[in-house]
Amino acid sequence: MTNISKKLEQIERLKKELSEEKERIENTLGKEIINQFGLNYESLTKSEIKEFVENLKDIYEIMNEDQSSNSVPSVDSSSVG
């Protein structure tokens, strides 16, 4: 029974570590976006932040569409010539 308790404690510890790592990554990403765009986040409202992120998402999707439509299938050099 103590073995099960130890395993449960280990699982809970891992869940906490994962949650903390996820939060760290989200914070780092947010800070990098703020820095790269030179945003004054102190004066942004929640709706302005949401609108900015939606616009950023739209641009990202357009870029991905452009890349996938511009990609050319690779040619195997052994079949050429």
C-alpha positions in Angstrom: 0.0 0.0 0.0 2.8 2.4 0.7 4.2 1.7 -2.7 1.0 2.9 -4.3 1.1 6.0 -2.1 4.6 6.8 -3.2 3.7 6.4 -6.8 0.7 8.7 -6.4 2.9 11.3 -4.7 5.4 11.0 -7.6 2.6 11.5 -10.1 1.4 14.6 -8.3 4.9 15.9 -8.2 5.3 15.4 -11.9 1.9 17.0 -12.6 3.1 20.1 -10.6 6.4 20.2 -12.5 4.6 20.0 -15.8 2.3 22.7 -14.9 5.1 25.0 -13.7 7.1 24.3 -16.9 4.0 25.1 -19.0 3.5 28.4 -17.1 7.2 29.2 -17.5 7.1 28.7 -21.3 3.9 30.7 -21.7 5.4 33.6 -19.7 8.6 33.4 -21.7 6.7 33.4 -25.0 4.5 36.3 -23.9 7.5 38.4 -22.8 9.3 37.7 -26.1 6.3 38.8 -28.1 5.9 41.9 -26.0 9.6 42.7 -26.5 9.7 42.0 -30.2 6.6 44.1 -31.0 7.6 46.8 -28.5 4.2 46.6 -26.9 3.3 48.8 -23.9 1.4 46.0 -22.2 0.6 48.1 -19.1 -1.9 50.2 -21.1 -3.4 47.3 -23.2 -6.9 46.2 -22.3 -7.9 42.6 -22.4 -9.9 43.2 -25.6 -6.9 44.9 -27.2 -4.7 41.9 -26.3 -7.2 39.5 -27.7 -7.5 41.5 -30.9 -3.7 41.6 -31.2 -3.4 37.9 -30.7 -6.1 37.2 -33.2 -4.4 39.4 -35.8 -1.1 37.6 -35.1 -2.8 34.3 -35.5 -4.3 35.3 -38.9 -0.9 36.5 -40.1 0.7 33.2 -39.0 -2.0 31.2 -40.8 -1.5 33.2 -44.0 2.2 32.7 -43.8 1.7 28.9 -43.4 -0.7 28.8 -46.4 1.8 30.7 -48.5 4.6 28.3 -47.6 2.6 25.2 -48.3 1.4 26.5 -51.7 4.9 27.6 -52.6 6.6 24.3 -51.7 7.8 22.3 -54.6 8.1 18.5 -54.4 11.7 17.5 -54.2 13.1 15.6 -57.1 15.2 12.5 -56.5 18.6 13.1 -58.2 18.9 9.4 -59.1 15.9 9.6 -61.3 17.2 12.7 -63.2 19.2 12.4 -66.3 
